[in-house]
Amino acid sequence: MIQIVRVPEIISSKEGGVRNSCVRSRFLGLAPFLRMSLDGQDLVARADELLRAVDVPDAAAEDLLNLSLALFCIGMREKGLEVQSQALALTRDYHISCGDGPALITVLVLVTPGDLSANMPIECLLEDCGVRIHLRYVDSRADNPIGESIPDHDILICGMSESPANKETLRFLSTLLDTWPRPIINHPSKIRNVERHLASKLFKGVPGLISAEVTMVTRQDLQRAISAKSISSLELGASFPILLRPQGSHAGLQLEKVNDADELASYAARVSSDNYYACPFIDYRDSDGMYRKMRIAFIDGKSYPCHMATSDHWMVHYVNASMYENADRRQMERQFMELYPQFESLHKEALSAIGQLSGLDYFAVDCAICPDGSLLIFEIDHAMVMHNMDPQDLFPYKKKQMVKIRDAAIEMLLSRVRHFKLCVNK
């Protein structure tokens, strides 16, 4: 039987004992490493510093988990996973204090082992907001992945990403959390809605909203199409070009535009996977020939602009869209943010449908505007990074907006807790 218990701030030693809280190492979370990266600081030197901290017989779990994050940030994924595994062998519970002084509330976030794409980096948004975050790493191999003794908390967030590896755990949690004695943000039963081929069908038929229908295809399906020199067998409802990526990939990794049968054969030879996501390519260039991608956050059904990146390439990522180097592109982003109320009014029906149909309390979408004025959805996800760390000298307009998003997230958490307590005390 699961019990929610109030626990002191202790960590497990390798022998199963505990260390005194006064010598407890501090788990940092992703936020300081992301800030270092955006500031151009030497993350390799920081990783080396953390490596020395764990090079002792009784290395603290927090120091090991900090090192794993640093390794992920410098691209050493496999080593990061190895160090993370060592940390989780010591304890699956970690705390992040978002600010000094007493916490307004304690948020329990259920997370899973994995790299930076495995979980919602909620601590990046909630920096210095007075919330205490308790991470519980679930163990998918256990009969009860969540564990028996649950630390006391005011509200629970399911922070695990949607992935094939998490499917069974999310299914288990969906049943378990139906009777959970605390309010829940992003119920695990709704997280499956962000899976690419399901999300693409979620908004079908909504006026003013376009989402290229994604089809999951196997490697055998690709081989048959290559042999036939035709993609008609893939039943995409479109001819070349198409977009193709392996299942489980994120951040544009191994995502490519395939223009003909020869390129399809080349892609299959280079990118090995049991399953792929395929969809028609929709050309969303503006009249000036540039591509613009917007990230919009949704909190309790209301939308908030996070950023807009402009690029001359169809696959737009903020970090490689020259936003730091190009003042004109920053000015366009500034105008998008300042004029967002007009954008929101223009796309009111589409934005409302996104907020309602997703079923999630907190998430973001990456989208664009098609030549006909429709809103084109690329991706919906609750694990996208949202932060207030961009250099103020280059992005003076972003701080106000990101603070607005942070405050909306905090108010959602606090209001859910208040409502829950009122219902309990009736």
C-alpha positions, 0 to 999 in steps of 0.5 A, a space after each residue: 500500500 502506498 503511503 505519503 510520508 513527511 521525510 527529512 532531507 537525507 540521502 541514502 549512502 551506499 551502505 543503506 544508511 543516511 547522511 546528516 542534512 548539514 552535509 547534504 550535497 545539493 542537487 542543482 537540476 538543469 537550470 544552472 547548466 542551461 544558464 551556463 550554456 546560454 551565457 557561453 560559459 565553459 561547461 566542460 570545465 564545470 563537468 571536470 569540477 563535478 567529476 573531481 567531486 564524485 571521485 571519492 569512495 562515498 560520492 553523494 548521489 546529488 553530485 553524481 546526478 549533477 555530473 550526469 546533467 553536465 555530461 548530457 549538456 556537453 554531448 556525452 550522453 552514454 557517459 551521462 546515463 552511466 553516471 545517472 544510473 550510479 546516482 539512482 542506485 543510491 536514491 531515487 529522491 532529489 530536491 530542488 529549492 526554487 528560491 530562498 526561505 520557506 516554500 510556498 508549496 511542495 511539488 512532487 514531480 514523477 520523472 524517469 531515467 534518461 537524457 535531457 529529453 526524458 522529462 519535463 525540465 520544470 525547474 528551468 521555468 520555476 527558478 526563484 519562485 518559492 516552490 520546492 520541487 521533489 523529484 521521484 525517479 520511477 523504476 519501470 522494472 519494479 512491480 510498483 514503479 512509483 515506490 511505496 513511501 511517497 514524500 509529502 507534497 501539495 501537488 503532483 506533476 507527471 513529468 515523464 516524456 511520452 516515449 515507447 520506453 515509458 508507455 507501460 509505466 504511464 499506463 500503470 500510473 494512469 490507473 494509480 493516479 486516478 485515486 491519488 489523494 493530491 491534485 495532479 498536473 498532466 495526468 499520465 492518461 493524457 500524455 499519450 496525446 503528445 505522441 506524434 501520430 496521435 497528436 497529428 490527428 487530435 486537431 483534425 477538422 478544427 477550423 483554422 488549424 492544420 497538422 500534417 497527419 503523421 503515420 507510423 511506418 516500419 522499416 519493412 514498409 520503407 524497404 517496400 516503398 524503396 523497392 517500388 520507387 513509390 511511397 503510395 504503399 505508405 498511405 500518407 495521402 501525399 507524394 514527395 516531399 515527405 518528412 521522416 524521422 525515427 520513432 523516439 527522436 527529439 529536437 530534430 535529430 535525424 529528421 529529414 525532408 525526403 524529396 524522392 525515392 533515391 533520397 528515401 533509400 539513402 535515408 533508410 541506409 543511414 538511419 536505422 530504426 524499427 519504426 519511423 514517423 512519416 508525414 507530408 511536407 507542408 511548405 510554410 514559407 512567408 512571402 519574403 521566403 523565410 520560415 518562422 516558427 513560434 513556440 506557444 505555452 499553454 497553462 490551464 488552457 490559456 496561451 502565452 508566447 515563448 519565442 519566435 525564430 526566423 530562418 532561411 531553412 525549413 527546419 527551424 531551431 532557435 539555437 541555430 536560427 541566428 537569433 543571437 546574431 541577427 538584430 532584425 530577427 530579434 525585432 520580428 520576435 519582439 513584435 510577435 510578443 508585443 502584438 500577441 493579443 492581436 495574434 491570439 484574437 485572430 487565432 482564437 478558435 484554433 488556440 482554444 481547441 489546442 488547449 482543450 483537446 490536448 487534455 493537458 494542464 501544462 504544455 507547449 506547441 511549436 507552430 507556424 502560420 501557413 500562407 493561407 493564414 492557418 495555424 500549422 502545428 508541428 509538435 505538442 509536448 509538455 517537456 519543452 524547455 521554457 526559461 528566462 535565461 536569454 541575455 537581457 542585452 540582446 533580448 530585453 523584451 523576453 524577460 517580461 513575457 517569461 515572467 508572465 508565463 512563470 507566474 501563470 504556472 505558479 498561480 495554476 499550482 497554487 490555485 489547484 492546491 487551494 481548490 483541493 483543500 477547500 474540497 477536502 475541508 467541506 
